[in-house]
């Protein structure tokens, strides 16, 4: 496809000249999160989402009720590499974190920022808590954030060089993101609205843009078809997420943007957002600010998760860094970009965001309330061992047809990942994608159940004899989701699995 570039004026030619990329200092800064994440790699254990991905990837499909297929398929591929799976699952996050740092610095350069602005942007991404929170495990958010940051950089670069192939690349990145998380349509719609409101509107006349959009739409089509064939469970998931918001929900959504990006780094992105409307040199990129404000409003109204916007922050940090010295903010804000403030912030961020402490210390602190990721990676071996003890209380003849039934996907994934060494049968669950992989192949039989009290009450109606066979104890008293649950051994089934299974379905 031919690139249609408008004739350039002298002013346009001057805009093509940007400072060189400060590779050495930016690369040194970008190496910091990679090194940190490598040091703590696998320090605790599997996260419940990683356990789910491993099982989902073994059931390949064009979609799942709660996500597109790419991350589960990646987890399955990484599981096939030699050695334990856990370190391999963490490698994408180790790579994604420095990639976000580099994209932030590159965006600052495209906006005309020199060495100081590029390094400042890189440092701000590096000391942001979410950089580590999203990089320390395999998650859909890790790749989604990276795709958003890449789209921001591609559009900012297009503004400068007007190369239509960059717009086609936006479509390719969006096509990948459609296979990761279903947030990308929100970003594309917000960017389109920003361009319509503030320009540059010639972007919309590029054939490259629409060719890239066609590729993205084709990428989305199989997932849409899967959702339509299964009753659109993703819509139901969206309602459930909105109803059970974490991080304080709607009232605290905006304050959480400051806390999740860091009190110190937030000063620069807020300044950058304001300067997109007030600084002449940032006028061509005002559409980014408009997209951010629009998405902020949409996610507050729809009950989105507080981290959804993180992919736009590298561009906002870049905008703030580019004009920081030309139009310095007031003294009360100026300190947020100082080396001292960033240096003091960094160890605090690490202490709150990554698993640097022994698990026993974490259990005695409110760290899991700040970062629930830590609690979700503790205790799975002891969890499976407790289930195995309950399973062994069954007579040998009943073990042949017994199954493990869990309340959520993390529990089922833990049994399927770690239960082989205990001789446990495969676990089943009605949670999210697991419901579609059931019911068990046997007609009826005994079950070892684990879950909340209301789950136990329901299960007791399906078996005539349900008896406690132990409790879950992670060994350090850490108050995570499974701690204290009863292991229930149920015999003498009153219903077949075919009748039990429809009532097991639940999303969350």
C-alpha positions in Angstrom: 0.0 0.0 0.0 1.4 3.4 -0.9 2.0 5.9 1.8 0.2 9.2 1.2 2.1 11.9 3.0 1.1 15.5 2.7 3.6 18.0 1.5 5.7 19.3 4.4 6.4 22.9 5.4 9.7 24.2 6.9 8.0 23.9 10.3 7.3 20.2 9.5 10.9 19.6 8.5 12.1 21.1 11.8 9.7 18.8 13.7 11.4 15.8 12.1 14.5 16.6 13.9 14.4 15.1 17.4 17.1 14.5 20.0 18.9 11.2 19.8 17.6 8.4 21.9 19.6 8.2 25.2 20.1 4.5 24.8 22.8 4.0 27.5 21.1 5.7 30.5 17.6 4.6 29.5 18.7 1.0 29.1 20.4 1.1 32.5 17.2 2.4 34.1 15.1 -0.2 32.2 17.3 -2.9 33.5 16.3 -2.2 37.0 12.8 -3.7 37.0 14.1 -6.7 35.0 16.8 -7.3 37.6 14.4 -6.9 40.5 11.8 -9.2 39.0 14.5 -11.8 38.2 15.7 -11.7 41.8 12.2 -12.4 43.2 11.2 -14.7 40.4 9.2 -17.7 41.9 10.0 -16.6 45.4 6.6 -17.7 46.8 4.7 -19.9 44.3 2.0 -20.0 41.6 -0.6 -17.3 41.5 -4.2 -18.7 41.2 -4.5 -17.0 37.7 -1.4 -18.8 36.5 -2.8 -22.1 37.7 -5.9 -21.3 35.7 -4.0 -20.4 32.6 -2.1 -23.7 32.7 -5.4 -25.7 32.6 -7.1 -23.3 30.2 -4.2 -23.6 27.7 -4.6 -27.4 27.8 -8.2 -26.8 26.6 -7.5 -24.6 23.5 -10.5 -22.6 22.3 -11.1 -19.2 20.5 -12.2 -17.8 23.8 -13.1 -18.4 27.4 -15.9 -16.9 29.5 -13.5 -14.5 31.1 -10.7 -13.9 28.6 -9.4 -14.3 25.1 -7.1 -17.3 24.3 -3.6 -15.9 24.0 -2.3 -15.9 27.6 -3.6 -19.5 28.3 -2.0 -20.7 25.1 1.2 -19.0 26.0 1.1 -20.6 29.5 0.6 -24.0 28.0 3.6 -23.4 25.6 5.8 -22.3 28.5 4.8 -25.4 30.4 6.2 -27.5 27.7 9.7 -26.1 28.2 12.2 -28.1 30.2 12.2 -27.7 34.0 9.6 -26.4 36.4 6.9 -24.3 34.8 6.8 -21.5 37.4 10.0 -19.7 36.4 9.1 -19.8 32.7 5.7 -18.3 33.4 7.3 -15.3 35.0 9.7 -14.6 32.1 7.1 -12.6 30.0 6.6 -10.2 33.0 10.3 -9.8 33.4 10.5 -8.7 29.8 7.4 -6.6 29.7 8.4 -4.3 32.6 11.6 -3.0 31.0 9.7 -2.8 27.6 7.3 -0.4 29.2 10.2 1.7 30.5 11.7 1.8 27.0 8.4 2.7 25.4 7.9 5.6 27.9 11.4 7.0 27.1 10.9 6.6 23.4 7.5 8.4 23.6 9.3 11.3 25.4 11.8 11.4 22.6 9.1 11.5 19.9 7.6 14.5 21.7 10.9 16.3 21.4 12.3 15.4 24.8 16.0 15.3 25.2 18.2 13.1 27.3 16.9 14.5 30.6 13.2 14.0 29.7 13.8 10.5 28.4 15.7 9.4 31.5 13.1 11.0 33.8 10.3 9.2 32.0 12.1 5.9 32.2 12.7 6.5 36.0 9.1 7.3 36.6 7.9 4.1 35.0 10.6 2.2 36.9 9.5 3.5 40.4 5.8 3.0 39.7 4.3 0.2 41.9 2.2 -1.2 39.0 5.3 -1.8 36.9 6.2 -4.5 39.4 2.6 -5.6 40.4 1.9 -6.4 36.7 5.3 -7.8 35.9 5.9 -10.2 38.8 3.5 -12.9 37.4 1.8 -14.0 34.2 -1.4 -12.1 33.7 -3.5 -10.7 30.9 -3.0 -7.2 32.3 0.8 -7.5 31.7 0.4 -7.8 28.0 -2.6 -5.4 27.8 -0.6 -2.6 29.4 2.4 -3.2 27.1 0.1 -3.1 24.0 -1.5 0.2 25.2 1.9 1.8 25.7 3.1 0.6 22.3 0.0 2.1 20.6 0.6 5.4 22.4 4.2 5.5 21.2 3.2 4.5 17.6 0.7 7.3 17.4 3.0 9.9 18.9 5.7 8.9 16.4 3.2 9.0 13.5 2.4 12.6 14.5 6.0 13.5 13.9 6.9 11.5 10.8 3.5 10.8 9.2 4.5 7.3 8.0 1.3 5.4 7.4 2.9 2.1 8.2 3.0 3.2 11.8 -0.8 3.3 11.7 -0.9 -0.2 10.3 1.3 -1.3 13.1 -1.3 0.1 15.5 -3.8 -2.3 14.0 -1.4 -5.2 14.4 -0.8 -4.4 18.1 -4.5 -4.1 18.6 -5.0 -7.4 16.9 -2.7 -9.0 19.4 -4.4 -7.3 22.3 -7.8 -8.5 21.1 -6.4 -12.0 21.9 -5.2 -10.9 25.4 -7.9 -8.8 27.1 -11.2 -7.2 25.9 -10.3 -3.7 27.0 -8.6 -2.6 23.7 -11.9 -1.5 22.1 -12.3 1.1 24.8 -8.9 2.5 24.1 -9.4 2.6 20.3 -12.8 4.3 20.7 -11.3 6.9 23.1 -8.4 7.6 20.9 -10.7 8.0 17.9 -12.9 10.5 19.9 -9.7 12.4 20.9 -8.6 12.7 17.3 -12.0 13.8 16.2 -12.1 16.5 18.9 -8.5 17.7 18.7 -6.8 16.3 15.6 -4.7 15.5 13.8 -7.7 14.5 11.7 -5.6 13.6 8.7 -4.8 10.4 10.6 -8.3 9.3 9.9 -7.8 9.7 6.1 -4.9 7.3 6.0 -5.6 4.0 4.2 -3.0 2.4 6.4 -5.1 3.1 9.5 -8.2 1.4 8.1 -6.1 -1.5 6.8 -4.8 -2.0 10.3 -8.3 -1.7 11.7 -9.4 -4.4 9.3 -6.7 -6.7 10.6 -7.7 -6.0 14.2 -11.4 -6.6 13.4 -10.5 -10.0 11.8 -8.5 -10.9 14.9 -11.5 -10.1 17.1 -14.0 -12.1 15.0 -13.3 -15.6 16.3 -13.6 -14.5 19.9 -16.8 -12.7 19.2 -18.2 -15.8 17.6 -17.2 -17.9 20.6 -18.9 -15.5 23.0 -22.0 -15.4 20.8 -22.2 -19.2 20.7 -21.9 -19.4 24.5 -24.4 -16.7 25.5 -21.9 -13.8 25.9 -20.5 -14.7 29.3 -18.0 -11.8 29.0 -20.8 -9.4 29.4 -21.9 -11.2 32.6 -18.3 -11.1 33.8 -18.2 -7.3 33.3 -21.3 -6.9 35.5 -19.7 -9.1 38.2 -16.4 -7.2 38.1 -18.3 -3.9 38.4 -20.3 -5.2 41.3 -17.3 -6.6 43.2 -14.7 -3.9 42.5 -11.4 -4.0 44.3 -9.3 -1.0 45.4 -12.3 0.8 46.9 -14.6 0.7 43.9 -16.0 3.7 42.1 -15.6 6.2 45.0 -11.9 5.6 45.2 -11.2 5.0 41.5 -9.6 8.4 40.9 -7.6 8.5 44.1 -6.3 5.0 43.3 -4.8 6.3 40.1 -2.4 8.3 42.3 -1.7 5.4 44.7 -1.2 2.8 42.0 1.1 4.9 40.0 2.9 6.1 43.1 2.6 9.3 45.1 5.8 10.8 43.7 5.4 9.7 40.0 1.8 10.8 40.0 2.9 14.5 40.2 4.5 14.3 36.8 1.7 12.5 34.9 -0.9 14.9 36.4 1.3 17.8 35.2 1.7 16.2 31.8 -2.1 15.7 31.5 -2.6 19.4 32.3 0.2 20.5 29.9 -1.3 18.6 27.0 -3.9 21.5 27.0 -1.6 24.3 28.0 1.7 23.8 26.3 1.9 24.6 22.6 4.5 22.0 21.9 2.2 19.3 23.2 -0.8 20.5 21.2 -0.4 17.7 18.5 -0.7 15.1 21.2 -3.8 16.5 23.0 -5.8 13.5 21.7 -4.0 11.4 24.2 -5.2 13.6 27.1 -8.7 13.5 25.8 -8.6 9.7 25.5 -7.4 9.4 29.1 -10.1 11.7 30.5 -12.8 9.9 28.5 -11.6 6.5 29.7 -11.3 7.7 33.3 -15.0 8.7 33.1 -16.1 5.5 31.4 -14.3 3.2 33.9 -15.7 5.1 36.9 -19.2 4.9 35.5 -18.9 1.2 34.5 -17.1 0.0 37.5 -13.8 -0.8 35.9 -10.7 -1.9 37.8 -8.3 0.8 38.9 -5.3 -0.6 36.9 -7.1 -0.4 33.6 -5.6 2.9 32.6 -2.0 2.1 33.4 -1.1 1.6 29.7 -1.6 5.3 29.1 0.6 6.6 31.9 4.0 6.2 30.0 2.7 8.8 27.5 1.5 11.1 30.2 4.8 10.8 32.1 6.5 11.6 28.8 4.4 14.7 28.2 5.1 16.0 31.7 8.9 15.3 31.4 9.2 17.0 28.1 7.9 20.4 29.3 9.0 20.1 33.0 12.1 22.3 32.5 10.6 24.6 29.9 7.6 25.4 32.1 8.5 24.3 35.6 5.5 23.6 37.8 5.1 25.3 41.2 7.6 24.5 43.9 5.1 22.2 45.8 5.0 19.9 42.8 8.5 20.4 41.4 10.1 18.0 44.0 8.3 15.0 42.6 10.8 14.9 39.7 13.9 15.2 41.8 16.4 12.4 42.1 16.1 12.4 45.8 12.3 11.9 45.7 12.7 9.1 43.2 15.5 7.4 45.2 13.5 7.5 48.4 10.4 6.2 46.7 12.0 3.2 45.0 12.7 1.0 48.1 9.3 1.8 49.5 7.7 0.7 46.2 9.7 -2.6 46.2 8.7 -3.3 49.8 5.0 -2.9 49.0 5.0 -4.5 45.5 7.3 -7.5 45.2 7.8 -10.6 47.4 11.0 -9.5 49.2 9.9 -10.6 52.7 9.7 -14.1 54.1 6.1 -15.4 54.0 5.9 -15.5 57.8 6.5 -11.7 58.0 3.9 -11.0 55.3 1.3 -12.9 57.3 1.9 -10.5 60.3 1.6 -7.3 58.3 -1.1 -5.7 56.1 0.9 -6.2 53.0 -1.7 -8.6 51.5 -4.3 -5.8 51.8 -2.1 -3.5 49.8 -1.1 -6.2 47.3 -3.4 -9.2 47.2 -1.1 -10.8 44.7 1.2 -11.8 47.6 -1.5 -13.7 49.4 -2.6 -15.5 46.2 0.8 -17.1 45.8 1.1 -18.7 49.2 0.1 -22.0 50.5 -0.9 -24.1 47.5 1.3 -27.1 48.3 -0.2 -27.4 51.8 -3.6 -26.9 50.3 -3.2 -29.8 48.0 -1.7 -31.9 50.8 -4.8 -31.3 52.9 -7.0 -32.4 50.1 -4.9 -35.5 49.6 -5.3 -36.5 53.3 -9.1 -36.2 52.9 -9.0 -38.2 49.7 -7.1 -41.1 51.4 -9.9 -41.4 54.0 -12.1 -42.9 51.2 -12.1 -46.7 50.8 -9.9 -47.8 47.9 -12.9 -49.0 45.9 -14.5 -45.5 46.1 -11.3 -43.7 45.1 -11.5 -45.2 41.6 -14.5 -43.0 40.8 -14.0 -40.1 43.2 -13.2 -36.6 42.0 -12.1 -33.3 43.7 -14.6 -30.5 43.4 -13.5 -27.0 44.2 -15.2 -23.6 44.5 -12.8 -21.6 42.3 -10.3 -22.0 39.5 -7.3 -21.4 41.6 -8.1 -24.4 43.8 -8.8 -26.6 40.8 -5.7 -25.5 39.1 -3.6 -26.2 42.2 -4.9 -29.8 42.5 -4.3 -30.4 38.8 -0.8 -28.9 38.9 0.5 -30.3 42.2 -1.9 -33.3 43.0 -0.1 -35.9 40.9 2.5 -36.5 43.5 -0.3 -37.3 46.0 -2.1 -39.6 43.6 -5.1 -37.2 43.5 -7.7 -37.5 40.7 -8.3 -34.5 38.4 -10.1 -31.6 40.0 -13.3 -30.1 38.6 -15.0 -26.8 39.3 -18.0 -24.8 38.1 -15.9 -21.6 38.1 -15.5 -19.7 34.8 -13.8 -21.8 32.2 -13.7 -25.0 34.3 -17.5 -25.4 34.1 -17.2 -25.8 30.3 -14.7 -28.7 30.8 -17.0 -30.8 33.0 -18.8 -32.7 34.2 -16.6 -35.5 35.4 -16.5 -38.5 33.0 -18.0 -40.8 35.7 -21.8 -41.0 36.2 -21.7 -40.7 40.0 -19.3 -41.2 42.8 -17.7 -39.8 45.9 -16.1 -36.3 46.0 -13.6 -34.4 48.0 -14.9 -30.8 48.2 -13.3 -27.6 49.2 -14.9 -24.2 49.4 -16.9 -21.6 51.3 -19.6 -22.6 53.7 -22.4 -21.8 51.3 -20.7 -24.1 48.7 -20.6 -26.8 51.4 -24.3 -26.4 52.2 -25.2 -26.8 48.5 -23.0 -29.9 48.1 -24.4 -31.6 51.1 -27.7 -31.8 49.2 -26.0 -33.9 46.5 -24.5 -36.6 48.7 -26.0 -38.4 51.7 -22.9 -38.6 53.7 -20.6 -35.5 53.9 -18.0 -35.4 56.7 -15.2 -32.9 57.5 -11.7 -34.4 56.9 -9.5 -31.5 57.9 -9.0 -27.8 57.4 -6.8 -25.7 55.1 -3.9 -24.2 56.9 -1.1 -22.5 54.9 1.2 -22.8 57.9 1.9 -19.2 58.5 -1.5 -17.9 59.4 -1.8 -15.8 56.3 -5.4 -14.7 55.7 -5.9 -15.6 52.1 -9.0 -16.9 50.3 -8.5 -20.6 51.2 -7.3 -20.3 54.8 -9.5 -22.1 57.2 -11.8 -23.8 54.6 -13.1 -27.2 55.5 -12.0 -30.3 53.4 -15.3 -32.2 53.0 -15.4 -35.9 52.0 -18.8 -36.7 50.5 -20.1 -40.3 49.8 -23.3 -42.0 48.7 -24.3 -39.6 45.9 -27.9 -38.7 45.6 -27.6 -37.3 42.1 -25.6 -38.0 39.0 -22.9 -35.6 37.9 -25.0 -34.7 34.9 -27.7 -33.4 37.3 -25.2 -31.8 39.7 -23.2 -30.0 37.0 -25.7 -27.3 35.8 -26.0 -25.9 39.3 -22.2 -25.6 39.7 -21.8 -22.8 37.1 -20.6 -19.5 38.4 -18.5 -16.6 37.1 -16.2 -14.3 39.0 
